[in-house]
Amino acid sequence: MHYLYGFKKDDVRRLVATFDSDQQLSAYVRWATLEDHGGGAGKFEQGSALASCRRWEKSAQPLTEDDPATVPHNPSPSML
């Protein structure tokens, strides 16, 4: 499983979605990114898992104690 984390204004890492593959995660982030400010920072599509986040990061391992069952798995633009 691959984990997508978002950072809001408080700069706390939060799990926002999980994906079966790194390719799915990367494609989703490309779609969700409206403005790329580098280093994972940017503006993101409203309705996406990254909405209201300032930046993102990914990992193949869990980085927080967040429960993956509480976030979308393999979200896609068609889920909006």
C-alpha positions in Angstrom: 0.0 0.0 0.0 1.1 3.6 -0.7 0.3 6.4 1.6 -0.5 10.0 0.6 -0.1 12.6 3.4 -1.2 16.2 3.4 0.0 19.1 5.5 -2.5 21.9 6.3 -1.7 25.3 7.8 -0.7 23.8 11.2 2.0 21.8 9.2 0.9 18.5 10.9 1.2 15.4 8.6 -2.1 13.7 8.1 -3.0 10.6 6.1 -5.4 11.8 3.3 -5.6 8.7 1.0 -4.1 5.3 0.2 -3.3 3.7 -3.1 -2.5 0.3 -4.4 0.5 1.5 -6.4 2.9 4.4 -6.5 1.8 5.1 -10.1 -1.8 5.5 -9.0 -0.8 7.9 -6.3 1.4 9.9 -8.6 -1.3 10.2 -11.2 -3.8 11.3 -8.6 -1.4 14.0 -7.3 -0.8 15.3 -10.9 -4.5 15.6 -11.4 -5.2 17.2 -8.0 -2.4 19.8 -8.4 -3.6 23.2 -9.7 -0.4 25.1 -9.0 3.0 23.4 -8.3 5.2 25.5 -6.0 7.9 22.8 -5.8 8.8 20.3 -3.0 5.2 19.0 -2.8 3.8 22.5 -2.1 1.0 23.9 -4.2 -2.7 24.6 -4.6 -4.9 21.6 -5.0 -8.3 20.8 -6.6 -11.3 21.4 -4.4 -12.9 18.0 -3.7 -9.6 16.2 -3.9 -8.0 14.4 -0.9 -5.5 17.3 -0.9 -8.0 20.1 -0.8 -7.1 22.7 1.9 -3.6 21.2 2.2 -0.4 23.3 1.6 1.8 20.5 0.6 1.9 16.7 0.3 4.3 13.8 0.6 4.1 10.1 -0.1 5.5 6.9 1.5 5.4 3.2 1.0 5.3 2.8 4.8 2.9 4.4 7.3 4.4 7.6 8.8 1.6 8.3 11.3 -0.8 6.4 13.5 -3.7 7.5 11.3 -6.0 4.6 10.4 -5.9 3.9 6.6 -9.6 2.6 6.8 -10.7 6.2 7.6 -9.4 7.8 4.3 -10.3 7.1 0.7 -8.6 4.2 -1.0 -7.6 4.7 -4.7 -9.6 7.9 -5.0 -10.1 9.1 -8.6 -11.4 12.3 -10.2 -14.6 10.4 -11.1 -15.3 10.1 -7.3 -16.0 13.8 -7.0 
